[in-house]
Amino acid sequence: MTDAWRDENFRRTDRLFVGLMLGQWAFAVLLAIVVSPYSWAGKTHVIHAHVYIAGALRRTRLGLPIALGTLRPGWIGTRMVIAAAQMLWSALLIH
């Protein structure tokens, strides 16, 4: 394996995770809209404020990893930030 191949593989993987994070966010919002209204409001179907707050706070969870994955793919700091963001996504979806 050459260094050029490895660096290109890192860049491609970082870009792949940018798409994955956007997909995870869309899935989480869809899940919150479908499941959350019944769990918070009982029988009435009302979109709870948490859904709107989650939509507004997506910039804090997605902003840095997506920016780094787009602007600095292949950098070790990008991989570390993406890994931390993936762990936060796992915790959020488990919760």
Number of C-alpha atoms within 10 A of each C-alpha: 5 6 8 9 10 12 14 13 14 18 19 14 15 24 19 12 18 20 13 13 19 14 12 16 18 13 13 18 18 13 14 19 18 13 13 19 20 16 14 15 12 10 9 10 15 14 17 16 11 14 18 13 10 16 14 10 12 13 12 10 16 18 12 15 27 24 13 20 26 15 12 17 23 21 15 11 14 23 21 12 16 22 14 13 18 19 11 13 18 12 10 10 11 7 6
